[in-house]
Amino acid sequence: MGALIWLLIPFVAAVAAGLWGSWANRTRRMRSDGPELDGYARFRAAMEKSPSGPDDRVTTAP
């Protein structure tokens, strides 16, 4: 009987993890990716404006 109780502990933990995972995923489906995509678009625009060549760098050596 003791062995069954020890096997019941991981089973209950797996059921609890499954319930928590389904609850956590439920809230994620309602949220859109709009803010993240807007931030990425601003990042890409900033990277395209920045100097990328070795001639565009500012040097401080005499």
C-alpha positions as CSV (number, residue, x, y, z in Angstrom):
1,M,0.0,0.0,0.0
2,G,2.9,2.3,0.7
3,A,4.3,1.9,-2.8
4,L,0.9,3.0,-4.3
5,I,1.0,6.1,-2.2
6,W,4.5,6.9,-3.5
7,L,3.3,6.4,-7.1
8,L,0.3,8.6,-6.4
9,I,2.4,11.6,-5.6
10,P,4.0,12.0,-9.1
11,F,0.6,11.3,-10.7
12,V,-1.0,14.1,-8.7
13,A,1.9,16.4,-9.5
14,A,1.5,15.6,-13.2
15,V,-2.2,16.3,-13.2
16,A,-1.6,19.6,-11.3
17,A,1.1,20.6,-13.8
18,G,-1.3,19.8,-16.7
19,L,-4.0,21.9,-15.1
20,W,-1.7,24.8,-14.5
21,G,-0.3,24.6,-18.0
22,S,-3.7,24.7,-19.6
23,W,-4.7,27.7,-17.4
24,A,-1.4,29.6,-18.2
25,N,-2.0,29.0,-21.9
26,R,-5.6,30.2,-21.7
27,T,-4.5,33.7,-20.8
28,R,-1.8,33.8,-23.5
29,R,-4.3,33.1,-26.4
30,M,-6.3,36.2,-25.6
31,R,-3.3,38.5,-25.9
32,S,-2.1,39.6,-29.3
33,D,1.4,40.0,-30.6
34,G,0.8,43.6,-31.6
35,P,3.0,45.5,-29.1
36,E,5.9,43.0,-29.6
37,L,5.7,43.4,-33.4
38,D,5.6,47.2,-33.2
39,G,8.7,47.2,-31.0
40,Y,10.5,44.9,-33.4
41,A,9.5,47.2,-36.3
42,R,10.9,50.2,-34.5
43,F,14.1,48.3,-33.7
44,R,14.6,47.3,-37.4
45,A,14.0,50.9,-38.5
46,A,16.6,52.1,-36.0
47,M,19.1,49.5,-37.2
48,E,18.6,50.5,-40.9
49,K,19.3,54.1,-40.0
50,S,22.5,53.5,-38.1
51,P,25.9,53.6,-39.9
52,S,27.1,50.2,-40.9
53,G,30.3,50.7,-42.8
54,P,33.8,51.2,-41.5
55,D,34.0,54.7,-43.1
56,D,31.0,55.9,-41.2
57,R,32.6,55.4,-37.8
58,V,33.9,58.3,-35.8
59,T,37.6,58.0,-34.8
60,T,39.3,59.8,-32.0
61,A,42.9,58.9,-32.9
62,P,45.0,61.8,-34.4
